[in-house]
Amino acid sequence: MPAIQSYFSLLQINAQHLSKSEIAFFEAELFLFIGSQLFELIRKPDNDCLSNSNININKEIKVIEASLIRCIINDILSSDEYDLKGIAYYTDTPEDVIHDIVIGYNKSPSLLLTRKLIELHRSVRPSLYRNIGEKIKRELIGYVVE
């Protein structure tokens, strides 16, 4: 089941009543919400994705935003379910592109690659995304109109 359909099921939304553009906008909203939830997890003081905790909040936000996908890849790697070659294969991306993200050389991967990496991360850390789904259900339910 594609990710968007599972969220429609979770929120009890009948997607048949939505146009393609409404589905696309809803998916964008979910993408932004999930990104913000992952961003908050990375900001936690016990997270080791960020090495310098003495930077000011504006710099911290910029560092986290630039590091979000790198942290997601590192979390996938730490699960021992995928290595760089497996991530590259799953995302249909050259391995050196994934490597450049991990080492911090590429801080702005494409939206398509970002989406594929989040989908892979979702398969590796399903409980994390279930928790995010529950937050979506609580916080975004006001956007849902059947």
Helices and strands as residue ranges (DSSP letters): H 3-10, G 15-17, H 20-43, H 57-78, H 84-91, H 95-102, H 111-124, H 126-139, G 141-143
